[in-house]
Amino acid sequence: MTNPPPLRGVHHCHLQVKDMEQALVFYRDVMGFEIVPELEFWYHHQDDGPLMLQDQAKTICLALFSGNRSSNGIAFAADARAFVDWYRHLEGRGIKVTLADHQVSHSLYFRDPSANMHEITCFEYEAVHNWL
């Protein structure tokens, strides 16, 4: 068995929320999170999110989704080379992978055996774009 490619940690966690405004108030006023300004356009271009939040130290990110879509899961971070290696690794294991171009990042979406949707994301946009 080959070792999987390296990850750089957790980039963000997906959270399903019933009321986006209520959730924003909670995470901003109670937990101290703020909207990630450079990713706010994602929320304004899609009805259900994500609205990306980060803590004051910029070490924890949350992706808030509204509606009924299945979005609970973890988004792992990877550099460009590992991102491409992950794509090949997951497909080689027979795992269905959806590749997404988010204009500033790329993501691989896949499900674990319990149907949780996970993501591997890379913000080295040009490098990934050139390899794919």
C-alpha positions as CSV (number, residue, x, y, z in Angstrom):
1,M,0.0,0.0,0.0
2,T,1.4,3.4,-0.9
3,N,1.3,6.3,1.5
4,P,-1.2,9.1,0.8
5,P,0.2,12.5,-0.2
6,P,0.9,15.0,2.6
7,L,-1.7,17.5,3.9
8,R,-1.0,20.9,5.4
9,G,-3.7,20.6,8.1
10,V,-7.3,21.6,8.3
11,H,-8.2,24.6,6.2
12,H,-11.8,24.9,7.2
13,C,-14.8,23.0,8.6
14,H,-18.2,23.0,6.8
15,L,-21.2,23.8,9.0
16,Q,-24.8,23.6,8.0
17,V,-26.8,26.5,9.5
18,K,-30.5,27.1,9.7
19,D,-30.4,30.9,9.6
20,M,-27.3,32.6,8.2
21,E,-27.8,35.9,9.8
22,Q,-28.3,34.3,13.2
23,A,-25.2,32.1,12.7
24,L,-23.2,35.1,11.7
25,V,-24.2,37.0,14.8
26,F,-23.3,34.0,17.0
27,Y,-19.9,33.3,15.4
28,R,-19.0,37.0,15.2
29,D,-20.3,38.3,18.6
30,V,-19.9,35.2,20.8
31,M,-16.9,33.5,19.2
32,G,-15.0,36.4,17.7
33,F,-15.0,35.2,14.0
34,E,-15.0,37.7,11.1
35,I,-15.9,37.3,7.5
36,V,-12.9,36.5,5.2
37,P,-13.1,39.6,3.0
38,E,-11.3,38.1,-0.1
39,L,-13.7,35.1,-0.1
40,E,-17.0,36.9,0.7
41,F,-17.8,36.9,-3.0
42,W,-18.6,33.2,-2.8
43,Y,-21.5,33.9,-0.5
44,H,-22.9,36.7,-2.7
45,H,-22.8,34.5,-5.8
46,Q,-24.5,31.5,-4.4
47,D,-27.7,31.4,-2.4
48,D,-26.6,28.9,0.2
49,G,-23.0,29.8,0.8
50,P,-20.3,29.3,1.7
51,L,-19.8,32.3,4.0
52,M,-16.2,32.0,5.1
53,L,-15.3,33.1,8.6
54,Q,-12.0,33.1,10.4
55,D,-10.9,33.7,14.0
56,Q,-8.9,36.8,15.0
57,A,-5.6,34.9,14.8
58,K,-6.5,33.7,11.2
59,T,-5.8,30.1,12.2
60,I,-9.4,28.7,12.2
61,C,-11.8,28.9,9.3
62,L,-15.4,27.9,9.1
63,A,-17.6,27.6,5.9
64,L,-21.2,28.3,6.7
65,F,-23.9,26.9,4.4
66,S,-27.6,27.5,4.6
67,G,-30.3,25.3,3.2
68,N,-30.7,21.5,3.1
69,R,-27.5,20.5,1.2
70,S,-25.2,17.9,2.8
71,S,-22.2,20.0,3.6
72,N,-20.8,18.7,6.9
73,G,-17.2,17.7,6.6
74,I,-13.6,18.8,6.8
75,A,-11.6,20.7,4.2
76,F,-8.0,19.7,4.3
77,A,-5.3,22.0,2.9
78,A,-2.6,20.8,0.5
79,D,0.1,22.5,-1.6
80,A,-0.3,22.3,-5.4
81,R,1.9,19.2,-5.9
82,A,0.1,17.3,-3.2
83,F,-3.3,18.4,-4.4
84,V,-2.6,16.8,-7.8
85,D,-1.2,13.7,-6.1
86,W,-4.3,13.5,-4.0
87,Y,-6.5,13.6,-7.1
88,R,-4.7,10.7,-8.5
89,H,-4.5,8.8,-5.2
90,L,-8.2,9.1,-4.6
91,E,-9.2,8.1,-8.1
92,G,-6.7,5.2,-7.9
93,R,-8.5,3.9,-4.8
94,G,-11.8,4.0,-6.7
95,I,-13.2,6.9,-4.8
96,K,-15.4,9.3,-6.8
97,V,-13.8,12.7,-6.8
98,T,-15.4,16.0,-8.0
99,L,-12.9,18.7,-9.0
100,A,-14.0,22.3,-8.6
101,D,-12.4,25.5,-9.8
102,H,-13.4,28.3,-7.4
103,Q,-11.6,31.2,-9.2
104,V,-9.1,31.6,-6.4
105,S,-8.6,28.0,-5.3
106,H,-9.2,24.4,-6.5
107,S,-11.0,21.8,-4.4
108,L,-11.4,18.0,-4.6
109,Y,-14.7,16.8,-3.0
110,F,-15.2,13.2,-2.0
111,R,-17.2,11.1,0.5
112,D,-16.0,8.9,3.3
113,P,-17.7,5.5,3.9
114,S,-20.3,7.2,6.1
115,A,-21.2,9.6,3.3
116,N,-19.6,12.7,5.0
117,M,-18.5,15.1,2.3
118,H,-14.8,16.1,2.6
119,E,-12.6,18.4,0.6
120,I,-9.0,18.9,-0.2
121,T,-8.3,22.5,-1.1
122,C,-5.4,24.4,-2.6
123,F,-5.0,28.2,-2.9
124,E,-1.9,27.8,-5.2
125,Y,-4.4,28.4,-8.0
126,E,-2.1,28.9,-11.0
127,A,0.1,25.9,-10.2
128,V,-2.8,23.6,-9.9
129,H,-4.5,25.0,-13.0
130,N,-1.3,24.4,-15.0
131,W,-1.0,20.8,-13.8
132,L,-4.6,19.8,-14.5
